[in-house]
């Protein structure tokens, strides 16, 4: 029986493992640093927006088919990546895009990254701590993480604003999320970008220096480029600023030499190692992660069918 190890228990890994077991008899083990399945759907998406019941059903089915789950285990720290490779025919890396972008500013005292905020609220349930510390918040970004941040904060703080450097037409967040955020009272500032985080003498955030932006020609992303409007700098007060301006993938905790080959294939430069989901192409919708997990399983199936 071929042995397959998944690193990460998010939707991409779970649905990929399920697809493989529907194709053949494999011995699958799934490792995750959290205390349950779900990945970013568990740590980053508020429970009022996404139910984990679907994840639980898939996990139950996998366990019934013999899949072993190892929680609170961080591969690369608690167990060597090399050991997993040695003990399995295939290792699938599904660790998500876990490195947050702080845009060059120092975290702390009222400035933090979006996924950190969501983890503190969703998993650690620190709502009261935030209510005691803060009155007004600025969320910086225009994706679904930004929407989750501002909608979560609006449930506990009276004043929540969102700054996005492009117009509403270029905003990558789902239209429904934006509509709900507006309905809930989040104030949107389009064509605004943070130039600096302003702090008091004790280092606590008091607000931001923001620039008004002007749209230009389309850039590599296919969206309009943006430029600072000269002389437009202005101060916006807030005691909490949350950066939701992107995440990236870091494989170095597993293997410094691990590299993906392209966005269109899941195999890597290391024999028998595949990458799927957000770890391959960056943060995306849950549906995309599920689809990619299944696509990766096709490649793994072909690889093992060839006698590897």
Secondary structure, DSSP 8 states (H G I E B T S, - for coil): -EEEEEE--BHHHHHHHHHHHHHS-EEEEEE-SSSSSBTHHHHTS-TTT--THHHHHHHHHHHHTT-EEE-S--BTTTB-HHHHHHH-SEEEE---S-EE--TT----SSEEEHHHHHHHHHTS--HHHHHHH-SEEEEE--SHHHHHHHHHHHTT-SEEEEEESS-GGG--S-HHHHHHHHHTT-EEEESEEEEEEEE-TTS-EEEEEEEEEEEEEE-TTSSEEEEE-TT--EEEE-SEEEE-S-EE---TTT-TT--EEETTEEEESSTTEEE-THHHH-S--HHHHHHHHHHHHHHHHHHHHTT-
